[in-house]
Amino acid sequence: TGLAGQTPVEQALADAIVDTIDDFMTLFPWAEKNQDVRKQAFDDILTNKAPELLKDLDTFLGDNNWLVGKSVTWADFYWDVCSTTLLSCKPDLADNYPRLLALRDRVQALPAIAAWIQKRPKTVM
């Protein structure tokens, strides 16, 4: 489908971006039952660690439409999914990164993605 990247280098870059985002997402204590501990950890990660990730992703994206190459890859999809989750936790998180928000908008405007967003079940995250 070409979503991994068009060349071996693009494929490696897409994988590296997904792994970087995934490493960040695994910092969150998703299964923590104590809501005070959970909230404190989320607040700390979103305040102290997220800006570095967002800055690095924004720099990597630059003025390009997609994170890797000239077409959408699974790295763009993964950014969309994770940013949706992160923004549900802290809506202003990416306000200083309009290019990353625009990337999210481009992904969500893809016809198949837009159609799914309209019909998917509504959830908290």
C-alpha positions, 0 to 999 in steps of 0.5 A: 500500500506504500504506507511504510514509505516508498524507499528503504530509507523512508521505511526506516524513517517512518519506523523510527518516528513511530518508535519515537512516538511510541516510546513517549506514549509508553511513559504514561501510566495507562493502567494506574488505578490511583487517580491522584497518582495517575493525574500527577504522572500525566501532568508531569509528562505532558508538562515536562516531557511532551514539549521536547517530543513536539519540538523534535517532531515539528523540526523533523516535519519542517515545511513538508506535508508529511513526516516522511517523503511525499505521501502519507505513511503510517508515521502520519497515521500514528501521529494522528492517533497519538495526538488525538489521545494527547489532546484529549488529555491536554487540549492546548498541548500542541498550540505552539506547533501549528505544523503538527496540528496541520499534519493531523488535519491533513490525515483526518481529511483523507477521504477514508479517514474522514469517513471513519471519523464520522461513523466511529464510536464516540469514546472518552479518548 
